[in-house]
Amino acid sequence: MTEKRVFHVGNMVRFHFGPNKVNGVVKEDRGPIGVGGRRLYRIQFSLEPHHQSAIELPADELEFVHDRVALGGTP
């Protein structure tokens, strides 16, 4: 049976971006709008200082890094 991963806004995740693994933060749950009803998430990440990028990926391409990202200094 396949594991169903559910992510929430603020979760820190890791994903493949080219040959590297990159960390990012879930910014939006886009819902089941992917191919075959896969749930997509908008992930914000940075490859360079002071330059933010975003990408949409399905849950099966993401893995948890931490439970939640600290917002405003609070866990």
C-alpha positions in Angstrom: 0.0 0.0 0.0 1.3 3.5 -0.9 2.0 6.0 1.9 -0.2 9.1 1.7 1.8 12.2 2.7 -0.2 15.2 3.8 1.7 18.5 4.1 0.5 21.8 5.7 1.3 25.4 5.1 4.6 26.1 7.0 6.0 22.5 6.7 9.6 22.5 5.7 10.2 20.0 2.9 13.0 18.6 0.7 12.7 17.8 -3.0 14.9 17.1 -6.0 15.7 20.1 -8.1 17.9 19.0 -11.0 20.8 16.9 -9.6 20.4 18.4 -6.1 18.1 18.1 -3.1 16.7 21.5 -2.1 14.8 22.6 1.1 11.7 24.7 0.9 8.6 25.7 2.7 5.0 24.8 1.8 3.2 28.0 1.0 -0.1 26.7 -0.4 -2.0 23.5 -0.7 -3.3 23.7 -4.3 -5.6 20.7 -3.9 -6.1 17.6 -6.1 -5.5 19.4 -9.4 -2.6 17.3 -10.6 -2.6 14.4 -13.1 -5.0 11.7 -11.8 -6.1 13.9 -8.9 -2.7 14.2 -7.3 -2.5 16.9 -4.6 -0.2 19.7 -5.5 1.7 22.0 -3.2 3.3 25.4 -3.9 6.8 25.4 -2.4 8.9 28.5 -1.8 12.7 27.9 -1.9 15.9 29.8 -2.4 19.0 28.8 -4.5 20.7 32.1 -4.1 20.7 34.6 -1.2 18.0 37.3 -1.5 16.3 35.5 -4.4 13.1 33.5 -3.7 11.6 31.0 -6.2 8.5 28.9 -6.1 7.5 25.5 -7.7 4.4 23.3 -7.6 5.0 19.7 -6.8 2.9 16.6 -5.9 3.2 15.1 -2.4 5.0 12.0 -3.6 8.0 14.2 -4.6 8.3 15.8 -1.2 9.7 14.7 2.1 9.5 16.3 5.5 12.5 18.1 7.0 10.8 19.5 10.2 7.3 19.5 11.5 6.8 23.3 11.2 8.9 26.3 10.3 9.3 28.8 13.1 7.3 31.9 12.2 8.3 35.1 14.0 10.7 33.2 16.2 8.1 30.9 17.7 8.0 27.1 16.9 
